[in-house]
Amino acid sequence: MSTDPIVEELDQLRAEQMERFHFDFEAFYRDLKEQEKLSPQPVQQPQKSGARERVSSAGRYTTRR
């Protein structure tokens, strides 16, 4: 089984970041929120649409109500 180099890089970055916070997720979260406050661009939530979409097994988008 081959590995994806992008996934490997993300795993490595995640491990380095958690090491920086001594694997304390709450400390990581507090730092993330502080960076968010200092950011010149606000973090935006994805816009909600009226209909939810999903991909069917055939690969087409369908709408659920």
Secondary structure, DSSP 4 states (H G I P E B T S, - for coil): ----HHHHHHHHHHHHHHHHTTT-HHHHHHHHHHHHHH-SS---PPPP-SSEEEE-TTS-EEEE-
